[in-house]
Structure formats: structure tokens, C-alpha cells
């Protein structure tokens, strides 16, 4: 059986499991739809959180970016994992103890402001739609290559699937589907990584193979990273392991992106809502711990996957006749994600750090998907990686759809437009909102504004500049009031969103010299966060403090008692 046959088989089996779980967990109440009845065990919630977190950006794009960026790509590893430490320490147990359905509801109650809740709901929708664009691009990538379906059709098919199990099962269905999706994606990531590590370095653990010597070829006996540095020098590129040199990101930009990803992680609504699904605040802490363990399995493997893929790509194609290129080159060319331009007419593939001389263009998002083929692994492994990529993209997309639906139905519909509607009507509105979100998400998937990880980084910056200060101050500052919190949220997200739009949509040709303080749009969220904090604290100081009732609520949330404040 060939690659396409294995892909259809494995994708078909996994999709059947997802739909079966959705049917088994079909919900009939808003409590089950929004927070899975708050009955998910910590271990299962950790698995689900891992799948929810490890989106298309983690599975498909992160190793690809590291493969091309080298040392600078560590920003994604440090930012996305470090953020979970902040989440576990500063927010997860306290928000669970509060016991509401959504993050926006917490902000509305904590700051005693319907306007605050509405602003938070608007930020939730904006951030989530930005994030979901990256997931849909990932779905399109997998379908276009391995199932030989047009990218747009692939996006539509993926969205129909995720709509089915998100709408039928709500958070309960999504949670148990994500448990299955984590198992699929982690196997799909680790099996080829282990096989390639063993083949190239003789070490079955990719994390150790990353620091080992190569066994085959001209570089046999030379360390993997040393080989990569030499390959980059030969191509006229900065050394793979070099930091803060010409041609790579500056120190200030690396710091800003890492910080924005960390605080953005702790402020993402679709991540925070996962901790509402467990029984107690203690279970929320354990969920965060298990999530870090499960996420760490992939994140500690990603640098090795990136290095293996980079070496194999250069060794396989650079300086080789195009007519002798392996079959996967033509397959990826048909998707438009890999291209050969014979600039000197010699029929040889020449890779170079000089854009005028470089003849091979490679979309960074394909590196993980192409890696098993580049390494000549069996067809079933290639099909498994395709199934894993879809699991990663769809698991996060489902979580985002639920957050968007909750914002529309619970935070806007139930709280403002139709306060007297029944639980059945609210559930119907939530499912309708999910349908609307599917349509918008499909559009963004067909018209993405950048690489998967780039788009996701924008979402993290938006979350960092809007939610994180309001939530942290809401838990740890008795004096922060609604005037400060609302002003800070609006200013933070408007500044960050405007900066991203200006340099990525209006003036994409801008360089680092044009950026504020040399900070790229991917890292500007940290400036927006600081602006939010400054405004929130300053305005709160010169306006009336929160009521005694709110201050007592803050005290209760911070006490180590298990019973939620409200339910």
C-alpha cells in the first residue's frame, strides 16, 4: 500500500473514533456543553489540554521554523512551555475555584461591569479567530499533499468534521476527543523521530540523538549540530547554533517574542477554559502539571526533528540534478509549497543564502510532514504523520470553536441580548454560534496571513496584551477597578492588533529598522501587555476602589479551600 492508501486508512480510522466519541458524549445541558459538567479527571484533562495546546503550530510549524531559524527558533520552545508555569501558578486554580463558565464571566463579575464582560467577550472572539486561522492552514496543508485534495476543499472538510463533534458533544465531547487526538498526534510525532534518530545517530532517543554524532555519509563521526553549522556556512547562511548575529533575530526581539508567548499562553481563553472542566482547584493544578508533562514529550523532541530534517533536506537536494530528485519533491511541488527555479539553467538544484542565487524555495510548514519521506521511512509512517497533523489542528480548532460559541451565546446572548432565555434556547444559540464560527474560520483557513506559527504568535500577543493583566490583577490586586481594567484591555489589544496589521498587512515590506524598539509584530504583545498594566494600575489609583464585596471575593478566591466561590 502506498502513501495515499495508508493516509486514507489511518485518517479514516482516527476520524471514525472522533465522531464515535462525539455521538457517545452528546450533551443536553449548558453545563455539559461549556465545562463538561466539571467532572473531568485531572489526568484526562491533562491529556486533553496537551492536545488542545499542541496545535498545528506545535505539530507542523514549530520544528519547521526551528529548522530554518536554528537557535533563534528556541523562542517557541521557551515561550510556549514557560507560559504553562505562569498559568499553573497565577491563574488556573484561582479561576477554577471561582467556578464560572467563561473567562469573560470572571472579568465581568470581578470588576462588577457588564461593559467589562462585553469587552472581554470581544477580545475572546478576536483572539480566537486569529488563532484558528493557523489551524485551518494546517488542515489544508495535510489534505492538499497526502489526500491530493484542493487546499480549500481540505479546509472545508476539516471544518465540517470539527463542527460535528464540537456541536454534538460540546466541551464534554471535545475533551474526550482531544484525549484520543493527543494519543494519535504524539505517536505520529515520536515514531518517525525515533526512527530517524536511530538511523542517523544510532541513538533511539531523539533528545540524545540531537547531541550525538552522525553515523553515515560524508559527515560520519561529526556531531549533528557541528554538521549543520558547516552546511549553513557552505550555503552562506548564519551558523545554525549562532545567536544574535547578522541574519538572525536581535536579542531584544527574541526576548520580546519569548515573553509575549509566555504571558499569552497564560491568557488564552481556550486554554483557560480547560481548567473549568475539573472538579476542584487542586485538580486544576494537577491538570496543569500533567499537561506540561505531555506537552514536554513533543517539545523536547522538536529541536531534534528540526535538525534531522534540515540536514536530510540539504544533503538530499543541494547540488543534485533535478531530474534525479526523489518522488516526494514533485508531490510537494504540486501543492505549491515547494518550488525549484533553475536560474542558471544547469538542471542542478542549488541552495544558497543569497536570494538571487537560491533555486529551491521550501515552505517551512511542510518540514515535519515531509520529514519521513525525506528520510525514506515506510509509507505507513508518512500516513501516520498526516493523521497526527490533522489531530493537532482539529483538536485546537475544536477548543477555539467552543470558546467562540461560549462568548457569543453565554457572554453576549444570555447576559445582554436575551437574559431570560431558557437553557435549551441558550444551547441552541451556542450551537448556532459554533456554526457561524466554522464559516469564518474556514475563510481564514483559505486566506491565512502567514506561516502557521506566525499567525498563532499573533494570537498569543493579542492574548498577552488584553487578558493576562486583567486576570492577574483580578486575582492579586484588590485595588484594580473596572475603569482601569477595561481601559487597559482596550488599549492593549488595540495597540497590539494595530501594530500587527500595520507591519504584516499594510506594510509587509517593513524591516527591523522600522519596528518599535526593534520588536517584531510577533513580539509586540509584550509592549501591549505593559501598556495594559500601566493604564490599569494608574487609572485604578485615581478612581474609586472596588466594593467591599469584590475585595472579599478576591480574598476568598486566594484562600486554599476547595469549594468554589460560586457554581
Residue pairs with C-beta under 8 A, 6 or more apart in sequence:
1 9
1 379
1 380
2 379
3 146
3 373
3 379
3 382
3 383
4 146
4 147
4 148
5 379
5 383
6 379
6 380
6 382
6 383
6 384
7 146
7 147
7 382
7 383
7 386
7 387
8 147
8 383
9 383
10 380
10 383
10 384
10 386
10 387
11 147
11 383
11 386
11 387
11 390
13 387
14 180
14 181
14 184
14 387
14 390
14 391
15 161
17 180
18 161
18 165
18 177
18 180
18 181
18 394
19 161
19 164
19 165
21 165
21 169
21 173
21 176
21 177
21 180
22 164
22 165
22 168
22 169
22 173
22 177
23 168
24 176
25 168
25 169
25 172
25 173
25 176
26 168
26 169
26 173
27 33
27 168
27 169
27 170
27 171
27 172
27 173
27 427
28 427
29 37
29 423
29 427
30 101
30 410
30 423
30 426
30 427
30 430
31 37
31 38
32 170
32 171
32 172
33 170
33 171
33 172
33 427
33 430
34 101
34 102
34 170
34 171
34 273
34 276
34 402
34 406
34 410
34 430
35 101
35 171
35 273
35 276
35 277
36 170
36 171
36 172
36 175
36 277
37 172
38 99
38 276
38 277
38 278
38 279
38 567
39 277
39 279
40 48
40 172
40 175
40 277
40 278
41 278
41 283
42 278
42 283
42 284
42 286
42 287
42 290
43 286
43 290
44 175
44 176
44 179
45 175
45 274
45 275
45 277
45 278
45 283
45 287
45 290
45 291
46 286
46 287
46 288
46 289
46 290
46 291
46 293
46 294
47 178
47 179
47 182
47 183
47 290
47 294
48 174
48 175
48 176
48 178
48 179
48 182
48 274
49 178
49 271
49 274
49 287
49 288
49 290
49 291
49 294
50 182
50 186
50 290
50 291
50 294
50 295
51 178
51 179
51 181
51 182
51 185
51 391
51 392
51 395
51 396
52 178
52 270
52 271
52 274
52 395
52 396
52 399
53 80
53 84
53 271
53 291
53 295
53 396
54 182
54 185
54 295
54 298
54 392
54 395
54 396
55 131
55 134
55 135
55 138
55 392
55 393
55 395
55 396
55 397
55 456
56 134
56 135
56 137
56 138
56 139
56 141
56 389
56 392
56 393
56 396
56 452
56 456
57 76
57 134
57 138
57 452
57 453
57 455
57 456
57 457
58 80
58 298
58 299
58 302
58 392
59 138
59 185
59 188
59 189
59 298
59 368
59 388
59 389
59 392
59 393
60 138
60 141
60 142
60 365
60 368
60 369
60 389
60 392
60 393
60 452
61 134
61 138
61 364
61 365
61 368
61 451
61 452
61 453
61 456
62 73
62 76
62 77
62 302
62 453
63 302
63 303
63 305
63 306
63 309
63 367
63 368
63 371
64 306
64 309
64 364
64 365
64 366
64 367
64 368
64 451
64 453
65 73
65 76
65 306
65 364
65 451
65 453
66 73
66 74
66 76
66 77
66 302
66 303
66 306
67 73
67 306
67 307
67 309
67 310
67 313
67 364
67 367
68 310
68 364
69 248
69 249
70 228
70 232
70 238
70 239
70 240
70 241
70 242
70 248
71 240
71 241
71 242
71 243
71 248
72 243
72 248
72 249
72 254
73 303
73 306
74 303
75 249
75 254
75 257
75 258
75 261
76 261
76 453
76 457
77 299
77 302
77 303
78 258
78 261
78 262
79 257
79 258
79 259
79 260
79 261
79 262
79 264
79 265
79 460
80 261
80 262
80 265
80 295
80 299
81 292
81 295
81 296
81 299
82 258
82 261
82 262
82 265
83 261
83 262
83 263
83 264
83 265
83 266
84 265
84 266
84 288
84 291
84 292
84 295
85 292
86 262
86 263
86 265
86 266
87 265
87 266
87 271
87 272
87 288
88 285
88 288
88 289
88 292
90 266
90 472
90 475
90 476
91 266
91 272
91 471
91 472
91 475
92 272
92 275
92 284
92 285
92 287
92 288
93 275
93 281
93 282
93 284
93 285
94 281
94 475
94 557
94 558
95 103
95 106
95 272
95 275
95 276
95 284
95 471
95 475
96 275
96 276
96 278
96 280
96 281
96 283
96 284
96 564
97 280
97 281
97 284
97 557
97 561
97 562
97 563
97 564
97 565
98 106
98 109
98 557
98 564
98 565
98 566
99 276
99 564
99 565
99 566
99 567
100 106
100 109
100 276
100 566
101 276
101 406
101 410
102 121
102 124
102 269
102 273
102 276
102 403
102 406
102 407
102 410
102 411
103 120
103 124
103 269
103 272
103 273
103 467
103 471
104 117
104 118
104 120
104 121
104 124
104 269
104 407
104 411
105 117
105 410
105 411
105 415
106 471
106 474
107 113
107 116
107 117
107 119
107 120
107 470
107 471
107 474
107 485
108 114
108 116
108 117
108 118
108 120
108 411
108 415
109 117
109 553
110 474
110 550
110 553
110 554
111 470
111 474
111 480
111 481
111 482
111 485
111 486
111 546
111 550
112 482
112 546
112 547
112 550
113 482
113 485
113 486
114 415
114 416
115 482
115 486
116 482
116 485
116 486
116 489
117 411
117 415
118 411
118 412
118 415
118 416
119 486
119 489
119 490
120 411
120 467
120 470
120 489
121 407
121 408
121 411
121 412
123 462
123 466
123 467
123 489
123 493
124 269
124 403
124 404
124 407
124 411
125 404
125 407
125 408
126 462
126 493
126 497
127 268
127 269
127 459
127 462
127 463
127 466
127 467
128 269
128 270
128 400
128 403
128 404
128 407
128 459
129 404
129 437
129 440
129 441
129 444
130 455
130 458
130 459
130 462
131 268
131 270
131 396
131 400
131 455
131 456
131 459
132 396
132 397
132 400
132 401
132 404
132 437
132 441
132 444
132 445
133 441
133 444
133 445
133 448
133 449
133 455
134 448
134 452
134 453
134 454
134 455
134 456
134 459
135 393
135 394
135 396
135 397
135 400
135 441
135 445
135 452
136 155
136 158
136 159
136 393
136 397
136 441
136 442
136 444
136 445
136 446
136 448
137 365
137 445
137 448
137 452
137 455
138 365
138 389
138 392
138 393
138 452
139 154
139 155
139 158
139 159
139 390
139 393
139 394
139 397
139 445
140 151
140 152
140 154
140 155
140 158
140 445
140 446
141 151
141 335
141 337
141 365
141 366
141 369
141 389
141 452
142 154
142 369
142 386
142 389
142 390
142 393
143 149
143 151
143 153
143 154
143 155
143 157
143 158
143 390
144 150
144 151
144 154
144 335
144 337
145 331
145 332
145 335
145 337
145 366
145 369
145 386
146 369
146 382
146 383
146 386
147 154
147 386
149 157
151 335
151 446
152 446
155 442
155 445
155 446
156 442
158 390
158 393
158 394
158 397
158 445
159 397
159 438
159 441
159 442
159 445
160 438
161 394
162 394
162 397
162 398
162 401
162 438
163 401
163 434
163 435
163 438
165 173
165 174
165 177
165 398
166 173
166 174
166 398
166 401
166 402
166 405
166 434
167 431
167 434
167 435
169 176
169 177
170 402
170 430
171 273
171 277
171 402
174 398
174 399
174 402
175 277
177 395
177 398
178 395
178 398
178 399
181 391
181 392
181 394
181 395
182 294
182 391
182 395
184 387
184 388
184 391
185 298
185 388
185 389
185 391
185 392
185 395
186 294
186 297
186 298
186 388
187 384
187 388
188 384
188 385
188 387
188 388
188 389
188 391
189 298
189 301
189 305
189 368
189 385
189 388
190 206
190 297
190 298
190 301
191 381
191 384
192 371
192 372
192 375
192 377
192 381
192 384
192 385
193 206
193 301
193 304
193 305
193 308
194 204
194 205
194 206
195 375
195 377
195 381
196 206
196 305
196 308
196 312
196 371
196 372
196 375
196 377
197 203
197 204
197 205
197 206
197 208
197 209
197 210
197 304
197 308
198 204
198 209
199 215
199 216
199 375
200 209
200 214
200 215
200 216
200 224
200 308
200 311
200 312
200 375
201 209
201 212
201 213
201 214
201 215
201 224
202 209
202 212
202 215
203 209
203 212
206 301
206 304
206 305
206 308
207 300
207 301
207 304
209 224
209 304
209 308
210 224
210 225
210 303
210 304
210 307
211 223
211 224
211 225
212 223
212 224
213 220
213 221
213 222
213 223
213 224
214 220
214 221
214 222
214 223
214 224
214 227
214 311
217 315
219 227
219 230
219 311
222 230
224 307
224 308
224 311
225 240
225 241
225 307
227 311
228 240
228 241
228 307
228 310
228 311
229 239
229 240
229 241
229 242
231 240
231 310
231 311
231 314
231 315
232 238
232 239
232 240
232 353
233 239
235 314
235 318
235 351
235 352
235 353
236 352
236 353
236 354
237 247
237 353
238 245
238 246
238 247
238 248
239 245
240 307
240 310
242 248
244 250
244 251
244 254
247 353
249 257
249 520
250 512
250 518
252 517
252 518
252 519
253 512
253 515
253 518
253 519
253 520
253 523
255 523
256 517
256 519
256 520
256 523
256 524
256 526
256 527
257 457
257 520
257 522
257 523
258 523
259 523
259 526
260 457
260 460
260 461
260 464
260 522
260 523
260 524
260 525
260 526
260 529
261 457
261 460
261 464
263 463
263 464
263 468
263 525
263 526
263 529
264 459
264 460
264 461
264 462
264 463
264 464
264 468
264 525
265 271
265 460
265 463
266 468
266 471
267 463
267 464
267 466
267 467
267 468
267 471
268 459
268 460
268 463
268 467
269 403
269 407
269 463
269 467
270 396
270 399
270 400
270 402
270 403
272 471
273 399
273 402
273 403
273 406
274 287
274 399
275 284
275 287
275 288
278 284
278 287
280 562
281 560
281 562
281 564
282 562
305 368
305 371
306 367
308 371
308 375
309 367
309 368
309 370
309 371
309 374
310 367
312 371
312 374
312 375
313 362
313 367
313 370
313 374
314 351
316 326
316 374
317 325
317 329
317 349
317 351
317 360
318 349
318 350
318 351
318 360
319 348
319 349
319 350
320 348
320 349
321 347
321 348
321 349
322 340
322 342
322 347
322 348
322 349
323 347
325 340
325 349
326 373
326 374
328 370
328 373
328 374
329 338
329 340
331 373
332 338
332 366
332 370
333 339
333 340
335 366
337 362
337 363
337 365
337 366
338 360
338 361
338 362
338 363
338 366
338 370
339 360
339 361
340 349
340 359
340 360
341 359
341 361
342 348
342 359
343 350
343 356
343 357
343 359
344 350
344 359
349 359
349 360
350 357
350 358
350 359
350 360
351 358
351 359
351 360
352 358
352 359
363 451
364 451
365 451
365 452
368 385
368 389
369 385
369 386
369 389
371 385
372 381
372 382
372 385
373 382
397 441
400 437
400 441
401 434
401 437
401 438
401 441
402 434
404 433
404 434
404 437
405 430
405 431
405 433
405 434
405 437
406 430
407 433
408 429
408 430
408 433
408 436
408 437
409 426
409 427
409 429
409 430
409 432
409 433
410 426
410 430
413 421
413 426
413 429
413 433
414 421
414 426
414 429
418 425
418 429
421 429
448 455
449 455
449 458
449 504
449 505
450 458
450 504
454 522
457 522
458 500
458 504
458 521
458 522
460 525
461 496
461 500
461 521
461 522
461 523
461 524
461 525
461 526
461 528
462 493
462 496
462 497
462 500
462 525
462 528
463 525
464 496
464 525
464 526
464 528
464 529
465 492
465 493
465 495
465 496
465 525
465 527
465 528
465 529
465 531
465 532
466 489
466 492
466 493
466 496
466 528
466 532
467 489
468 529
468 532
469 485
469 488
469 489
469 492
469 529
469 532
469 533
469 536
470 485
470 488
470 489
470 532
470 536
473 480
473 484
473 485
473 533
473 536
473 537
474 480
474 485
474 554
475 554
475 557
475 558
476 558
477 537
477 540
478 545
478 546
478 550
478 551
478 554
478 555
479 540
479 541
479 545
479 546
480 536
480 537
480 540
480 546
481 539
481 540
481 543
481 544
481 545
481 546
482 546
483 539
483 540
483 543
484 535
484 536
484 537
484 538
484 539
484 540
484 541
484 543
485 536
485 540
487 535
487 536
487 539
488 531
488 532
488 533
488 534
488 535
488 536
488 539
489 532
491 528
491 531
491 532
491 535
492 528
492 529
492 531
492 532
492 535
493 528
495 524
495 527
495 528
495 531
496 524
496 525
496 527
496 528
499 516
499 521
499 524
499 527
499 528
500 521
500 524
503 510
503 514
503 515
503 520
503 521
504 521
507 514
512 518
512 520
515 521
516 524
516 527
517 527
519 526
519 527
545 551
553 565
556 565
557 565
